[in-house]
C-alpha cells in the first residue's frame, strides 16, 4: 500500500524528474488502473473533498451535475466487465442518487460493486445499498440514509411533530410551547419530510431486493433488518452516525472485508490516499475519475463563484 507519506514522496519524485504540474493526475490514474487490472473490472472513483474544504457547498454533495461526470467516465467502457464504484461522499440529493443508481445499474446490468475506503454517508449509503455487494475495511463506514430538507433531518422533524401531538394530549398546557416550535416550519414542510423519508426507505428496500439479495430465500428478513438499521431515525439517533463493516455484516449486508485480501487492500487504499492527497494539495473539490484515464473535476474556484452568484 502507498501510505500518505509515500504518496507525497512519489509526487515529489515525479515533479522533480518531469517538472510536470499534472503529477497528481498521473499518480491517481496509475493507481486506478492498477485496481482495475487486479479486479479485471471497470473502475469509477467518485470522490468529494468535503473533509478538506471549509464550505458547505451544493457541488460537494451528490447532485444532478454528477451525471455529466459519470457519463464521461463510462463512455467507451466494455460494460460486460461490470463496474467497481469507489465512493467517498457526504451524501446529497435523494433524487440525484436515484437517477445515478438507475443509470449505473442500467449500463452494467446490475453488475456494480461499491468500494468504500472511508466514508459513504446518507445518499452515498443509498447508492452503496443498490450494488450487488460492498467492499469495506475496518476504517470504512456507511451512514443513516436520513434525508435532509433545507439542512434539517426530515425524520427528526416528523419525530418532533409526533412528540408534540402526544405531549399535547397528555399535557394540554404544553400546547403553547409546541405551537412555537412547530410554527417555525412552513405549512407543507412536515408533509414534505414524511414523503422524503418514505421515498428514501422505499428506494433502499427496492434496490436491496432487486440486486444484493435477489433470489435469496431469506430476502425479506434481511432487507427488513437493514432498512431498520439504516433508515430508521430512532435507531441511528444522529445524521452523521458511522456504521462499521462489522455492524453491517451483523444485520446481514453482503460486505466483503478489505483485510481478507492484502493485494486488494493495498490497491484500494493507495487509490484513496492519492485522492486525499489531491484534495490536500490542489484546488480540486470533487473528482469523478475512471480507469482509462478519464476525469471530471470541480474546482474550489467554481464553488466560490457559484456561491457568490445572486440567487
N, C-alpha and C positions, 0 to 999 in steps of 0.2 A: 504493500500500500504506500502511496505517496502521501506523507503527512503534510500538514500545513507548512511546516518549515521546509520540507523537501520540495514542495511546490514552488516556494519562493526562491529556493536555490536554483531550481531548474529554470525559472523565469530569468533570473539574473544571468545565467549562463547563455541562454538563447539571445537575450538582449545584447550581451557583450560580444557574442560571436557574429550576430547578424545585424545588430542595430535596428532590428525590426520592431516598431511600436505595437505590432499585432501579435506579440509573443503570447499574450494571454489567450487569444483566439486559437493560436496554433496548439497550445497545451491542452485546452479543453477539447478541441477536435480530436487530438490524438487519444485522449482517454475515453472519449465517447466511442470512437471507432474500435478501440480495444475491447470495450464492454460488448459492443455489437458482435465482434468476432468470437468472443468467448461464448456468448449466448446463441450465436447463429440466428439472430433475430434483428429486426429494425429497432432502433432506439431513438426516442424523442425525450429530451430533457426540458421540463417546464419548471423554470426557476424564477422566484420572486426574491428581490433583495430587501424585503421589508424589515429584516432583522438588522440591516446595516444603514437604513435610510430613515432619518428623523422626520418623516412625513406620513400622514395617514391618507394617502392618495388613492384615488379610484384605480389608477393604472397599475398599482402594486398588487391588486387583488384580481381574482378571476372575473373577467368581463367579456363582452361580446367582441371586443377588438382582438382578443386572443385567437379567434378563429382564423384571422389572417396569418398569424404566425404558424398555426398548425397546418394550414393549407400549404404554406411554403415548405414546411418540414416534410410533409407526406408526398409532395409532388415527385414523381419518378421512382418511388419506392416499389420494391417487389412485395406486394401486400400478402402474398402467400406465406411469407416468413413470419407473419404475426408482428406484434409490437410490444416492446418493453417501454412503459411510460414512467420516467423518473420524475417524481413530484416533490416540490418544495414550495409550499404556498400557505398563506394565512387563510385562504378561502376567498369568498366573494359572492357574486350574484348567483342565486339558485337557478334562475332561468338560463344564464350563460353556461353554468355547469351542465345543465340538462342538454343544451344544444351541443356542447363539446362531447358528451357521452354518446349521443345519438350519432354524431359524425364519426368518431373514432370506432365505435362498435360496428357501424355500417361499412367503414373502409376495410376493417380487418376481420369481419365476420365473427365478432366477439372474442377473437384470439388476442386479448390485451392483458398484460400482466403489469400491475403497478409496482414500482420500486420506490420505497420511502426511506431515503438515507437519514433524514432527521425529522421533519415535520410536514404533515399534510393535514391541515385543520379545516373544520367547517365544510364548505363546499368542496374543498380538496379531499376530505374524507368521503364525501358522497361520490366523487369521481373514482376513488380507490375501490369503493364498495361495488362499483359497476364492473370491475375487472374480474377475470376468472380466478385470480389469486393475487396475493400481495406479498412482496418480499420486504422484510424489515430486519433491523438489527436491535440489539439491546438499547441502543441510544435513540431509536426511532419512536415516533408517536403519531397516532391519529387523534382527532378531537371530536367533540359532540357536533352533530350536524346543525343544531340550534341556529336557525336562520335569524338574520338581523334585519330590522326595518329602521331606517334612519339612525343606525348605530345602536339601536335598542334591541335586546334579545326578545324575539316575538313570544317565545314560550314563557318568559318571565313576566311579560305583560298580562298574558292570559292567567297565569298563576296568581298574580296580584289582584286581578279583577275577580277571580273566583273567591279569593280570600275575603275581598271586600263584601261580596254578596253574602257569604256565610257569616261573617262577623256582624253585618247589619241585621241579620235575622236574630242573632243571639243577643247583641248589644245595640239596640236602636240608637243609643246616644253616640255611637261611633260614626253614624251616617255623615254628619258634617265633615269630620276628618277625612273619610273616604271620598266624599264628594270633591274635596280639594285635590286629592291625589289622582283620582280617576279623571277629573276635569282637565288635567294637563294634556290629555290625548284628544285628538280631533275625532269627530263623531264616528268615522268609519275605521279608525285605526285598530281597534280591538278585533273587529271582524277581519281586517286585512292580516293581522297577526295569526289568527286562527287558520286562515286559508294558507298562509305561508308554511306554518308548522305541518299542517295536514299534507300539503303538496310535497314537502321535502321528505316526510316519512313515507309517503306513497311511492316516491321515486326510489328511495333506498330499498324498500321492500320489493318493488318490482324488479329492480336491477339485480338484487341478490338471487331472486328466484330464477331469473332468465339466464344467468351466467354462472356465478360462483357455485350455486347449489342446484343447477339444472340437472334433473334426473336423480338427485339424491332422494332416498326413501324417507329420510327424516328432515326434508327441506323445511316444512312448516315450523317444526320445533326450533331449528337453528335460526331461521330468519326472524322468528319472534324474539328469541333471546338477544340477537344482535341489534334489532330495532329498539328494544327496551334499553339496551346499553348505550347506544349512540344517539338515539333520537328523543329520549325522554328527559326533559329538563330537570325533573326531580332526582334523576339518577346521576346526572353529571354535575349539577349544582352551579357550575360556572362555565362561561363560554369558552375559556381558554384551558379547560381541563385536558390533561395529557393522558391518553390511554396507551400503555406499552404493548409490545408484541405479545407478551405472555398473557396480559389481561384479555386481549382479543382472541388468542388461542383458547383461553378458558371458556369463552362464550361461543366457541365453535367456528370462528372465522378461519378460512384457509390461508394461513400465514406460513410462509417459508422463511426460516431464520438465516440471515447472512452468515452467522457464525458456523453454520453447518458446511459451508463451502469456502475455504480460505481464498481460493483464486477469485471467486465471485465477489467476496467481501473486499478484497484488495481493489478490484476493478471499480466497484460501486463507490467506495469511499474516496478513491482517487478522483473520480468524476466530481463527487460532492466537494472535496477540498479545492478543486480547480475552480468551481463556480463561486465558492465562498471567497476565495482569493480575488476573483474577478470583481466581485461587488466591493470588496475592501479597497482595491487598488485602481478602480476606474469609476466612470460616471454611469455605468450600467445600472438600471433599476429593475428590469425584467428581461429574461432571455428565454426564448424558445429555440432550441438547437437540436439538430438531428445527426445521426450517423450519415455520412455522405457530405458532411461539412456545410450544411445549410443552417443559417442562423437568422434570427429576427430579434432585434434588441431595442428596448425602450430606454432612453437616456434620462437621467435626472433632470437635465435641462428641459426636456419635453414636458415632464410632470410639472415643473415650476411654471412654465409658460401656460399650460392648461389651467392651473390653479389661478393664475393672475388674470385670465380672461374673464370679462364680466359675464355673470350668469343671466 
